[in-house]
């Protein structure tokens, strides 16, 4: 893909947005307590971007290599129903996720940050890397965000997908009348 028109078409036809967690919804830092507890920091604006996109009809799913109760809690809070955790083979897990959601790879986008994400990123129509993704991942992405993972990249993706559908302005303006 070489032109903005191609990217705009892929953004406009995306119906399923699949996200990695560590390095995408978070900045990638892992905080572990003495008892093995996991702590993750999620950016609130990323979460609101997801809600705006879902309210406008975009389906969102999570595909992550780690297993975490913290992630389950965050997804419940956001209303994200589809999640596969603890799967390092993201290519195979992607097929399972597409079957669960009823979507085709041709209408899906995947946001990742590290090489383990490449099998899923390369099987969907739109592979997206966050701004601070590994250089090899950025090289193979069709779209690289300006924002870093856990620092607004997901909000950027959500707003750009809404804009490509011609919906961003109406969604934002709805907050003026709420």
C-alpha positions in Angstrom: 0.0 0.0 0.0 1.5 3.3 -1.1 -1.1 6.0 -1.0 -3.2 7.8 1.5 -6.2 6.8 -0.5 -5.5 3.2 0.1 -5.1 3.8 3.9 -8.3 5.9 3.9 -10.2 3.1 2.2 -8.9 0.5 4.7 -9.8 2.8 7.6 -13.3 3.4 6.2 -14.0 -0.4 5.7 -12.7 -1.5 9.1 -15.5 -3.1 11.2 -13.4 -4.9 13.8 -10.5 -3.2 15.7 -8.2 -5.8 17.5 -5.7 -4.5 20.0 -2.7 -6.0 21.8 -2.5 -4.8 25.4 1.1 -4.4 26.7 2.7 -1.7 24.6 -0.6 -0.7 22.9 -3.2 0.0 25.6 -0.3 0.4 28.1 3.1 1.8 27.7 4.5 -1.7 28.0 5.8 -1.4 31.5 5.0 -4.4 33.7 4.6 -3.7 37.4 4.6 -6.9 39.6 4.0 -7.1 43.3 5.8 -9.4 45.7 2.9 -11.8 45.6 2.9 -11.9 41.8 0.1 -9.3 41.4 0.1 -7.4 38.1 -0.5 -3.7 37.8 -1.0 -1.9 34.5 -1.6 1.8 33.7 -4.2 2.5 31.0 -4.7 5.9 29.5 -8.2 7.2 30.1 -8.4 9.0 26.7 -7.6 5.8 24.9 -10.5 4.2 26.8 -12.8 7.0 25.9 -11.7 6.8 22.2 -12.7 3.1 22.3 -16.1 3.9 23.8 -16.7 6.6 21.1 -15.8 4.2 18.3 -17.9 1.3 19.8 -20.9 3.6 20.3 -20.6 4.4 16.6 -20.7 0.7 15.6 -17.0 -0.4 15.5 -16.5 -3.7 17.3 -13.4 -3.9 19.4 -11.5 -7.1 20.6 -8.4 -7.8 22.5 -5.7 -10.3 21.6 -2.8 -10.5 24.0 0.0 -12.9 24.9 -0.3 -12.4 28.6 -3.0 -13.5 31.0 -4.2 -10.8 33.4 -7.2 -10.2 35.6 -6.4 -6.5 35.4 -7.1 -6.7 31.6 -10.4 -8.5 32.2 -11.4 -5.8 34.7 -10.5 -3.0 32.2 -12.4 -4.7 29.4 -15.5 -5.1 31.5 -15.3 -1.4 32.3 -15.0 -0.5 28.7 -17.7 -2.9 27.5 -15.3 -4.9 25.3 -16.8 -8.5 25.0 -14.2 -10.3 22.9 -10.9 -11.1 24.4 -8.2 -13.8 23.9 -5.5 -13.7 26.5 -2.4 -15.9 27.1 -1.8 -16.7 23.5 1.6 -16.1 22.1 0.6 -17.6 18.7 -1.3 -14.6 17.6 -1.9 -15.8 14.1 -3.8 -18.9 15.2 -5.5 -16.8 17.9 -6.6 -14.3 15.3 -8.5 -17.0 13.4 -10.3 -18.0 16.6 -11.2 -14.4 17.3 -12.5 -13.7 13.8 -14.7 -16.8 14.2 -16.0 -15.6 17.5 -16.9 -12.2 16.2 -18.2 -13.2 12.8 -15.9 -10.8 11.0 -13.5 -11.5 8.1 -9.8 -10.5 8.1 -10.6 -8.2 5.2 -12.6 -6.0 7.5 -10.3 -6.1 10.5 -7.4 -4.0 11.8 -4.8 -5.0 14.4 -2.8 -2.7 16.5 0.5 -4.0 17.8 3.9 -3.0 19.0 6.3 -5.9 19.0 7.4 -8.8 16.7 5.0 -11.3 18.4 2.2 -9.2 16.9 3.3 -9.5 13.3 1.5 -12.8 12.5 -1.9 -11.1 13.4 -1.0 -7.7 11.9 -0.1 -9.3 8.5 -3.3 -11.4 8.3 -5.7 -8.5 8.6 -6.6 -5.8 6.1 -5.0 -3.0 8.2 -1.9 -3.6 10.3 -1.2 -0.7 12.6 1.9 -0.1 14.7 2.0 2.3 17.6 4.6 5.1 17.3 7.1 3.5 19.6 6.7 0.0 18.2 9.8 -2.1 17.4 11.4 -0.8 14.2 10.7 -4.1 12.4 7.0 -3.9 13.3 6.8 -0.3 12.1 8.4 -1.4 8.8 5.7 -4.0 8.2 2.7 -1.9 9.3 0.5 -0.1 6.9 -0.1 2.7 9.4 2.1 3.9 12.2 0.5 6.2 14.8 2.2 9.4 15.8 1.4 8.7 19.5 3.1 6.0 21.5 1.5 2.9 23.1 -0.3 3.8 26.3 0.1 7.4 25.5 -2.8 8.1 23.1 -2.1 5.8 20.2 -5.4 4.0 20.6 -7.3 7.3 20.8 -5.6 8.4 17.6 -6.6 5.1 15.8 -10.2 5.4 17.0 -10.5 9.1 15.9 -8.9 8.4 12.6 -11.2 5.5 11.9 -14.2 7.7 12.8 -12.9 10.5 10.6 -12.4 8.1 7.6 -16.1 7.2 8.0 -17.0 10.9 8.1 -18.3 10.5 11.7 -15.6 12.2 13.9 -17.0 15.7 13.8 -20.6 14.5 14.6 -19.3 12.3 17.4 -17.2 15.1 19.0 -20.0 17.7 18.6 -22.4 15.5 20.3 -20.6 16.3 23.6 -21.5 20.0 23.1 -25.2 19.0 23.3 -25.1 16.3 26.0 
